[in-house]
Amino acid sequence: MATGLTGKRIATVLLVLLALVPTSLSYAQNLEGKETKIQKFIELAERAMDKTETLINITYANTTAMDIITDAGLDDEFSDNVTLFDQAAQNVTNAQERLDVGDLEGAIANVTYALEVFRDVFKAIHFILCNSDLSKGELIDAQGLIQAMKRALERIERLEEIEGLPEDALLLLEEARLYLNVTAAIEWLQLGLVNQTAHNLTDANKLIADAHKTLKNAAAEMNTNRIRAHLRVMTNFRERLGSQVDKLEEGQAKQDLLTDLGIAGDLISQANGLLDGGEYSQALEKLQDAGALLDDVEQGLKAQRQAEKGKD
């Protein structure tokens, strides 16, 4: 099985990553709280992460490349770059978590840092590989495949540790694990079945990616359900207050309370529209503003009742 990344293709991917970072930084800084756009930014970082991880796995699996790295005394530098990559991969996860709770600044900070690291790591490994003759497409060696399988298994374990992992994602991970039977892979490789073993690794990585996507979709749905429940509470609270305000004596105080109820109703409607558009944090902000206004109405209602009661 050929490495699939010639020097020319590596250079092309590197140029893409180099171009993405400054563009993405400017893009992130002008998001103005748009969750859907930040989500696309995170997906962009995930694609960069996948390309970088593929290069790392291919390098690990390539005997010639690893020999060159070791002979040049760059094995520690290579390991350091892999460590940086693993840390940045966690930043991508952190970015998604921050976005899910409405922390837009935290999401942007994490994903921007991750993309910068992916660029630097890719560039560093590319520099090493450019000094080796990968254009001949050396076969991935057995030890490299086993290492790549173990890394995939580690990814599965990290995902399985997530609390509340959806059943669909768990099933995908279980299926991926079936493709990553290291004992069976060693036996296959001893029989010379390199391509078949590499194909299993590819299938496993696709399933892991699908599981990660399922997890993200579930988190988004959970956010939506939570905010919709809050929206229903605010709507019912406003309706109850409205029916009580209607019973007050006519006058300026009643009109002021009705005006505030109208503004709160508009805020709730805006929150509903923002929620439909996936703008979770903005929807929450509108509901918080509506809640504060309704609290004021409730206090004003009590005061007006006391005033009317004092007239009797």
KEKE-3310 file (N, C-alpha, C; in steps of 0.2 Angstrom, whole numbers, plus 5000, padded with zeros to 4 digits):
npx = (5004:5003:5010:5003:5005:5014:5029:5025:5011:5010:5016:5006:4995:5001:5002:4988:4985:4993:4988:4975:4975:4978:4967:4957:4958:4955:4942:4936:4937:4928:4916:4905:4897:4890:4885:4883:4892:4904:4904:4906:4919:4925:4923:4931:4944:4944:4945:4958:4965:4962:4970:4983:4984:4983:4995:5004:5002:5005:5019:5024:5021:5030:5044:5056:5055:5055:5067:5075:5072:5076:5090:5094:5094:5082:5071:5066:5062:5052:5043:5040:5032:5021:5016:5012:5002:4993:4989:4983:4973:4964:4961:4952:4941:4938:4934:4922:4915:4915:4908:4895:4890:4888:4899:4907:4919:4928:4927:4932:4945:4951:4949:4956:4969:4972:4971:4982:4993:4991:4995:5008:5014:5011:5019:5032:5034:5033:5044:5054:5050:5052:5065:5066:5064:5049:5041:5042:5033:5034:5030:5018:5025:5024:5024:5021:5008:5002:5005:4997:4984:4983:4983:4971:4963:4965:4959:4946:4944:4945:4933:4923:4924:4917:4903:4886:4886:4879:4869:4869:4882:4890:4888:4894:4907:4909:4908:4919:4930:4930:4937:4949:4957:4971:4979:4974:4977:4991:4993:4988:4997:5009:5006:5007:4997:4995:4989:4975:4975:4978:4966:4956:4960:4957:4943:4940:4944:4935:4923:4925:4925:4912:4906:4910:4904:4891:4890:4892:4881:4871:4874:4871:4857:4853:4856:4847:4834:4835:4835:4823:4814:4816:4812:4798:4794:4796:4787:4775:4775:4775:4762:4754:4757:4752:4738:4735:4739:4729:4718:4720:4716:4712:4725:4740:4750:4746:4747:4760:4765:4759:4766:4779:4777:4774:4786:4794:4787:4791:4805:4805:4800:4810:4820:4815:4816:4830:4834:4829:4838:4850:4857:4862:4868:4864:4850:4848:4853:4842:4832:4836:4835:4822:4817:4822:4815:4802:4802:4803:4790:4783:4786:4782:4768:4764:4767:4757:4745:4746:4745:4732:4724:4726:4718:4705)
npy = (4994:5011:5026:5037:5051:5061:5071:5082:5082:5084:5096:5104:5102:5108:5122:5125:5124:5134:5145:5145:5149:5163:5169:5163:5168:5181:5179:5173:5184:5193:5187:5191:5184:5174:5159:5149:5151:5150:5137:5132:5136:5128:5116:5118:5118:5105:5098:5102:5096:5082:5081:5084:5074:5062:5064:5062:5049:5042:5045:5039:5026:5024:5017:5021:5035:5037:5032:5041:5052:5048:5046:5058:5064:5069:5064:5066:5079:5076:5069:5078:5087:5079:5077:5091:5091:5082:5089:5101:5095:5092:5105:5108:5100:5106:5119:5116:5112:5124:5132:5125:5129:5142:5150:5160:5168:5159:5148:5153:5156:5144:5136:5144:5143:5130:5128:5135:5128:5115:5120:5123:5111:5103:5109:5108:5094:5091:5098:5089:5078:5082:5080:5067:5053:5052:5051:5039:5031:5022:5006:5005:5001:4986:4988:5002:5002:4995:5004:5015:5009:5007:5021:5025:5017:5023:5035:5031:5026:5039:5045:5037:5039:5051:5058:5054:5049:5047:5033:5029:5034:5026:5014:5015:5017:5005:4996:5001:4997:4984:4983:4986:4976:4972:4960:4951:4959:4959:4945:4945:4953:4946:4937:4944:4952:4967:4978:4974:4975:4989:4994:4991:4999:5011:5011:5010:5023:5031:5027:5031:5045:5047:5044:5054:5065:5062:5064:5078:5082:5078:5085:5098:5096:5094:5106:5114:5109:5112:5126:5128:5123:5132:5144:5141:5141:5155:5160:5155:5161:5175:5175:5172:5183:5193:5191:5194:5207:5213:5213:5224:5241:5254:5265:5274:5266:5253:5254:5255:5243:5234:5238:5234:5221:5219:5221:5211:5201:5202:5200:5187:5181:5185:5177:5165:5164:5166:5154:5145:5147:5142:5150:5150:5156:5169:5168:5164:5175:5184:5178:5179:5193:5195:5188:5196:5208:5203:5200:5212:5217:5208:5213:5226:5224:5218:5229:5238:5232:5233:5246:5249:5241:5249:5259:5255)
npz = (5000:4995:5002:4999:5000:4992:4990:4983:4985:4999:5000:4994:5003:5014:5010:5009:5023:5028:5022:5028:5041:5044:5037:5044:5057:5055:5051:5062:5072:5067:5070:5078:5088:5081:5082:5072:5063:5070:5072:5060:5058:5068:5062:5051:5058:5062:5050:5047:5057:5055:5043:5047:5057:5049:5041:5052:5056:5044:5043:5055:5051:5040:5036:5030:5032:5046:5049:5043:5051:5063:5061:5058:5070:5074:5081:5093:5092:5082:5090:5100:5092:5089:5102:5104:5094:5099:5110:5104:5098:5108:5111:5101:5104:5116:5111:5105:5116:5123:5114:5115:5127:5126:5127:5118:5115:5122:5114:5101:5105:5108:5096:5087:5092:5091:5077:5073:5079:5072:5059:5062:5066:5055:5046:5052:5051:5038:5033:5037:5030:5017:5015:5012:5001:4997:4985:4979:4984:4996:5004:5018:5033:5044:5058:5059:5055:5065:5076:5072:5073:5087:5091:5086:5093:5106:5103:5103:5116:5122:5118:5123:5136:5138:5146:5145:5132:5116:5111:5098:5094:5102:5097:5085:5088:5094:5083:5076:5084:5081:5069:5073:5079:5086:5088:5078:5067:5067:5064:5052:5045:5046:5037:5026:5022:5020:5013:5016:5030:5031:5025:5035:5045:5039:5038:5051:5056:5049:5055:5068:5065:5061:5073:5081:5075:5077:5091:5092:5086:5094:5106:5101:5099:5113:5118:5112:5116:5129:5130:5124:5133:5143:5137:5136:5149:5152:5143:5148:5161:5158:5152:5164:5172:5164:5164:5177:5178:5169:5178:5186:5191:5179:5173:5174:5179:5177:5163:5161:5165:5156:5145:5147:5148:5135:5128:5134:5128:5115:5116:5119:5108:5099:5104:5101:5087:5086:5091:5082:5072:5077:5085:5100:5111:5110:5110:5123:5129:5126:5132:5145:5147:5145:5156:5167:5165:5166:5180:5185:5182:5189:5202:5201:5199:5212:5220:5215:5217:5231:5233:5227:5236:5248:5245:5248)
capx = (5000:5008:5009:4997:5006:5020:5031:5021:5004:5012:5017:5000:4991:5004:5000:4982:4985:4996:4983:4969:4976:4977:4961:4952:4959:4951:4935:4934:4937:4922:4910:4900:4892:4886:4887:4883:4898:4909:4903:4910:4926:4928:4924:4937:4950:4944:4948:4965:4967:4962:4975:4989:4985:4985:5002:5008:5001:5009:5026:5025:5021:5034:5051:5061:5054:5056:5074:5078:5071:5081:5097:5096:5093:5076:5066:5063:5058:5046:5039:5037:5027:5015:5013:5008:4996:4988:4986:4979:4966:4960:4958:4946:4936:4937:4931:4916:4912:4914:4902:4889:4888:4888:4906:4910:4926:4932:4927:4936:4952:4953:4950:4961:4976:4972:4973:4989:4997:4991:4999:5015:5016:5012:5025:5038:5035:5034:5051:5058:5049:5054:5072:5066:5061:5043:5038:5042:5028:5036:5024:5018:5027:5019:5025:5018:5001:5000:5005:4991:4978:4983:4981:4964:4960:4965:4954:4939:4943:4943:4926:4919:4924:4912:4897:4880:4888:4873:4869:4871:4889:4893:4887:4899:4913:4910:4910:4926:4934:4930:4942:4956:4959:4978:4981:4972:4981:4998:4993:4987:5003:5013:5004:5008:4990:4996:4983:4969:4975:4977:4959:4953:4962:4954:4936:4939:4944:4929:4917:4926:4923:4905:4904:4911:4899:4885:4891:4891:4874:4867:4875:4867:4850:4852:4856:4840:4829:4836:4833:4816:4811:4817:4807:4791:4793:4796:4780:4769:4776:4772:4754:4751:4757:4747:4731:4734:4739:4723:4713:4722:4713:4715:4729:4747:4754:4744:4749:4767:4766:4757:4771:4784:4775:4774:4793:4796:4785:4795:4811:4804:4799:4816:4824:4813:4819:4837:4835:4828:4844:4855:4861:4860:4870:4860:4844:4848:4853:4836:4827:4838:4833:4815:4816:4823:4809:4796:4803:4801:4783:4780:4787:4777:4761:4763:4766:4751:4740:4746:4742:4725:4722:4726:4713:4699)
capy = (5000:5017:5031:5041:5058:5062:5077:5087:5083:5086:5103:5107:5103:5113:5128:5126:5125:5141:5150:5145:5152:5170:5170:5160:5172:5187:5177:5172:5190:5196:5183:5194:5180:5170:5152:5144:5153:5148:5130:5131:5137:5122:5111:5119:5116:5098:5095:5103:5091:5076:5081:5083:5067:5058:5064:5059:5042:5040:5046:5034:5020:5024:5015:5026:5042:5036:5031:5048:5056:5046:5047:5066:5066:5073:5060:5070:5085:5074:5067:5084:5089:5074:5079:5097:5090:5079:5095:5105:5091:5093:5112:5108:5097:5112:5124:5113:5112:5131:5134:5122:5132:5149:5154:5161:5170:5153:5144:5155:5156:5137:5134:5147:5141:5123:5128:5138:5122:5111:5122:5123:5104:5100:5112:5105:5087:5092:5100:5083:5073:5084:5078:5060:5052:5048:5050:5032:5028:5016:5003:5006:4995:4983:4992:5008:5001:4993:5010:5019:5006:5009:5028:5025:5014:5028:5040:5028:5027:5046:5047:5033:5042:5057:5057:5055:5048:5044:5026:5028:5035:5021:5008:5016:5016:4997:4994:5003:4993:4977:4984:4988:4970:4972:4953:4949:4963:4956:4939:4947:4956:4941:4933:4948:4956:4974:4982:4973:4978:4996:4996:4990:5005:5017:5010:5012:5030:5034:5026:5036:5052:5047:5044:5061:5069:5060:5067:5085:5084:5077:5091:5103:5095:5095:5114:5117:5107:5115:5133:5128:5122:5139:5148:5139:5144:5162:5162:5154:5166:5181:5175:5173:5190:5197:5190:5197:5214:5215:5214:5230:5247:5258:5270:5274:5261:5247:5254:5254:5236:5231:5240:5230:5214:5218:5221:5205:5196:5203:5197:5180:5180:5185:5172:5159:5165:5165:5147:5141:5149:5139:5155:5148:5161:5175:5166:5164:5182:5187:5176:5182:5200:5195:5186:5202:5212:5200:5200:5219:5217:5205:5217:5232:5221:5218:5236:5241:5229:5235:5253:5248:5239:5254:5264:5252)
capz = (5000:4995:5007:4996:5001:4989:4992:4979:4988:5005:4999:4992:5009:5018:5007:5011:5030:5029:5020:5032:5048:5044:5035:5049:5062:5053:5051:5069:5075:5065:5070:5082:5092:5077:5083:5066:5059:5074:5071:5053:5060:5072:5057:5047:5062:5062:5044:5047:5062:5051:5038:5051:5060:5043:5040:5057:5055:5038:5045:5059:5047:5035:5039:5027:5035:5053:5049:5042:5057:5069:5059:5058:5077:5075:5083:5099:5089:5080:5096:5103:5088:5090:5108:5102:5090:5104:5115:5100:5096:5114:5111:5096:5109:5121:5108:5104:5123:5125:5110:5117:5133:5124:5128:5111:5116:5123:5108:5096:5107:5108:5090:5084:5094:5088:5070:5073:5081:5067:5054:5064:5066:5048:5043:5054:5049:5031:5032:5038:5025:5011:5014:5011:4994:4997:4979:4976:4987:5000:5008:5025:5037:5049:5065:5058:5055:5072:5080:5070:5076:5094:5091:5084:5099:5111:5102:5104:5123:5125:5116:5127:5143:5138:5150:5141:5125:5113:5110:5091:5094:5106:5092:5079:5091:5095:5076:5074:5088:5078:5064:5076:5083:5085:5088:5072:5062:5067:5061:5044:5042:5045:5031:5020:5020:5022:5011:5019:5036:5031:5024:5041:5049:5036:5039:5058:5057:5046:5060:5073:5063:5062:5080:5084:5072:5081:5097:5091:5084:5100:5110:5099:5101:5120:5119:5109:5120:5136:5129:5122:5139:5146:5133:5137:5156:5151:5140:5153:5166:5155:5152:5170:5174:5159:5166:5183:5176:5166:5183:5189:5189:5174:5175:5171:5182:5173:5156:5161:5166:5150:5140:5149:5146:5127:5127:5136:5123:5109:5117:5119:5101:5096:5107:5098:5081:5086:5093:5076:5068:5080:5089:5106:5117:5109:5112:5130:5132:5125:5137:5152:5147:5146:5163:5171:5164:5169:5187:5187:5181:5195:5208:5200:5200:5219:5223:5213:5221:5238:5232:5226:5242:5252:5244:5250)
cpx = (5004:5006:5003:4999:5013:5022:5027:5014:5005:5012:5010:4995:4994:5002:4993:4981:4988:4991:4977:4969:4975:4970:4956:4952:4955:4944:4932:4933:4931:4916:4904:4895:4888:4889:4887:4890:4904:4909:4907:4917:4929:4928:4930:4944:4950:4946:4956:4968:4967:4968:4982:4990:4986:4992:5007:5008:5005:5016:5028:5025:5026:5041:5056:5061:5056:5064:5078:5078:5076:5088:5099:5095:5087:5070:5063:5059:5051:5041:5036:5031:5020:5012:5009:5002:4991:4984:4981:4972:4962:4957:4952:4940:4934:4933:4924:4912:4910:4908:4895:4886:4887:4894:4909:4917:4931:4933:4932:4944:4955:4954:4955:4968:4977:4974:4980:4994:4997:4995:5006:5018:5016:5018:5032:5039:5036:5041:5056:5057:5051:5061:5072:5063:5055:5039:5038:5037:5029:5029:5024:5020:5023:5019:5021:5010:4998:5000:4999:4985:4978:4981:4974:4960:4960:4960:4947:4938:4942:4936:4922:4919:4919:4906:4891:4882:4882:4874:4871:4879:4893:4893:4893:4906:4915:4912:4917:4931:4935:4936:4949:4958:4967:4981:4980:4976:4988:4998:4992:4994:5009:5012:5005:5002:4991:4991:4977:4969:4975:4970:4955:4954:4958:4946:4935:4939:4938:4923:4918:4924:4916:4902:4905:4906:4892:4884:4889:4884:4869:4868:4871:4860:4848:4852:4849:4835:4829:4833:4826:4812:4811:4812:4800:4789:4792:4789:4775:4769:4773:4764:4751:4751:4752:4740:4730:4735:4732:4718:4714:4717:4716:4719:4736:4751:4752:4747:4757:4769:4764:4763:4777:4783:4775:4781:4796:4793:4789:4802:4811:4803:4806:4821:4822:4816:4826:4839:4834:4834:4850:4860:4859:4862:4865:4853:4843:4849:4846:4831:4829:4835:4825:4813:4817:4817:4803:4796:4801:4794:4780:4780:4782:4770:4760:4762:4760:4745:4740:4743:4734:4721:4721:4721:4706:4698)
cpy = (5006:5022:5036:5049:5059:5069:5083:5088:5086:5094:5107:5108:5108:5120:5130:5128:5132:5146:5151:5149:5159:5172:5168:5165:5178:5185:5176:5179:5194:5192:5186:5190:5175:5163:5148:5145:5150:5140:5128:5131:5131:5117:5112:5117:5108:5095:5096:5098:5084:5075:5080:5076:5062:5058:5061:5052:5039:5040:5040:5027:5019:5023:5020:5033:5042:5035:5037:5052:5055:5047:5054:5068:5070:5069:5063:5076:5082:5072:5073:5087:5085:5076:5086:5096:5087:5085:5099:5101:5092:5100:5112:5105:5103:5117:5122:5114:5119:5134:5131:5126:5140:5153:5155:5163:5164:5149:5146:5155:5149:5135:5137:5145:5134:5123:5131:5132:5117:5113:5121:5116:5101:5103:5109:5098:5087:5094:5094:5078:5075:5082:5070:5059:5048:5048:5043:5028:5021:5013:5005:5000:4992:4986:4998:5007:4999:4999:5014:5016:5008:5016:5028:5022:5019:5033:5037:5028:5034:5047:5043:5035:5048:5055:5058:5053:5044:5037:5025:5029:5029:5015:5009:5015:5008:4994:4995:4999:4986:4977:4985:4982:4969:4965:4950:4952:4960:4949:4940:4949:4951:4936:4938:4952:4963:4978:4981:4976:4986:4998:4995:4997:5011:5017:5012:5019:5033:5033:5030:5043:5052:5048:5051:5066:5068:5064:5074:5086:5083:5082:5097:5103:5096:5102:5116:5115:5110:5122:5133:5127:5129:5144:5147:5142:5151:5164:5161:5159:5173:5181:5175:5180:5194:5197:5193:5205:5217:5216:5221:5236:5251:5263:5270:5268:5254:5248:5253:5247:5232:5232:5235:5223:5213:5218:5214:5200:5196:5200:5190:5177:5180:5179:5165:5159:5163:5157:5143:5142:5146:5144:5155:5153:5167:5174:5166:5171:5186:5185:5178:5190:5200:5193:5192:5207:5209:5200:5207:5220:5214:5209:5223:5230:5221:5225:5239:5238:5231:5242:5253:5246:5244:5259:5262:5255)
cpz = (5000:5000:5005:4997:4998:4991:4989:4983:4995:5005:4998:4999:5014:5016:5009:5019:5032:5028:5025:5038:5048:5042:5040:5055:5061:5054:5058:5073:5073:5065:5074:5085:5087:5078:5077:5063:5063:5073:5065:5054:5063:5067:5053:5051:5062:5056:5044:5052:5059:5046:5041:5054:5055:5042:5045:5057:5050:5040:5050:5056:5042:5037:5037:5031:5042:5053:5048:5048:5062:5067:5059:5065:5079:5078:5089:5097:5086:5085:5099:5099:5088:5097:5107:5099:5095:5108:5111:5099:5102:5114:5106:5100:5113:5118:5107:5111:5125:5121:5112:5123:5132:5125:5121:5111:5117:5118:5103:5098:5107:5101:5086:5086:5091:5081:5069:5074:5075:5061:5056:5064:5059:5045:5045:5052:5041:5029:5033:5032:5018:5010:5013:5004:4995:4991:4976:4979:4991:5003:5015:5028:5042:5055:5064:5058:5062:5077:5078:5073:5083:5095:5090:5090:5105:5110:5104:5112:5126:5123:5121:5134:5143:5141:5145:5134:5122:5111:5103:5090:5097:5101:5087:5082:5092:5088:5074:5078:5085:5072:5067:5081:5081:5084:5081:5066:5062:5063:5053:5041:5042:5039:5024:5018:5023:5020:5014:5026:5036:5029:5030:5045:5046:5038:5047:5059:5054:5051:5066:5072:5064:5069:5083:5081:5076:5087:5097:5090:5090:5105:5108:5100:5108:5121:5117:5114:5127:5135:5127:5128:5143:5143:5135:5144:5156:5148:5145:5159:5164:5154:5158:5173:5170:5162:5173:5182:5173:5172:5187:5187:5183:5176:5172:5173:5178:5166:5156:5161:5160:5144:5141:5147:5138:5125:5128:5131:5117:5110:5117:5112:5097:5098:5103:5091:5081:5087:5086:5071:5071:5084:5096:5111:5116:5111:5119:5133:5131:5131:5144:5152:5148:5153:5168:5171:5167:5177:5189:5187:5187:5201:5207:5201:5208:5222:5221:5216:5228:5238:5231:5233:5248:5251:5247:5258)
residu = (MET:ALA:THR:GLY:LEU:THR:GLY:LYS:ARG:ILE:ALA:THR:VAL:LEU:LEU:VAL:LEU:LEU:ALA:LEU:VAL:PRO:THR:SER:LEU:SER:TYR:ALA:GLN:ASN:LEU:GLU:GLY:LYS:GLU:THR:LYS:ILE:GLN:LYS:PHE:ILE:GLU:LEU:ALA:GLU:ARG:ALA:MET:ASP:LYS:THR:GLU:THR:LEU:ILE:ASN:ILE:THR:TYR:ALA:ASN:THR:THR:ALA:MET:ASP:ILE:ILE:THR:ASP:ALA:GLY:LEU:ASP:ASP:GLU:PHE:SER:ASP:ASN:VAL:THR:LEU:PHE:ASP:GLN:ALA:ALA:GLN:ASN:VAL:THR:ASN:ALA:GLN:GLU:ARG:LEU:ASP:VAL:GLY:ASP:LEU:GLU:GLY:ALA:ILE:ALA:ASN:VAL:THR:TYR:ALA:LEU:GLU:VAL:PHE:ARG:ASP:VAL:PHE:LYS:ALA:ILE:HIS:PHE:ILE:LEU:CYS:ASN:SER:ASP:LEU:SER:LYS:GLY:GLU:LEU:ILE:ASP:ALA:GLN:GLY:LEU:ILE:GLN:ALA:MET:LYS:ARG:ALA:LEU:GLU:ARG:ILE:GLU:ARG:LEU:GLU:GLU:ILE:GLU:GLY:LEU:PRO:GLU:ASP:ALA:LEU:LEU:LEU:LEU:GLU:GLU:ALA:ARG:LEU:TYR:LEU:ASN:VAL:THR:ALA:ALA:ILE:GLU:TRP:LEU:GLN:LEU:GLY:LEU:VAL:ASN:GLN:THR:ALA:HIS:ASN:LEU:THR:ASP:ALA:ASN:LYS:LEU:ILE:ALA:ASP:ALA:HIS:LYS:THR:LEU:LYS:ASN:ALA:ALA:ALA:GLU:MET:ASN:THR:ASN:ARG:ILE:ARG:ALA:HIS:LEU:ARG:VAL:MET:THR:ASN:PHE:ARG:GLU:ARG:LEU:GLY:SER:GLN:VAL:ASP:LYS:LEU:GLU:GLU:GLY:GLN:ALA:LYS:GLN:ASP:LEU:LEU:THR:ASP:LEU:GLY:ILE:ALA:GLY:ASP:LEU:ILE:SER:GLN:ALA:ASN:GLY:LEU:LEU:ASP:GLY:GLY:GLU:TYR:SER:GLN:ALA:LEU:GLU:LYS:LEU:GLN:ASP:ALA:GLY:ALA:LEU:LEU:ASP:ASP:VAL:GLU:GLN:GLY:LEU:LYS:ALA:GLN:ARG:GLN:ALA:GLU:LYS:GLY:LYS:ASP)
# end
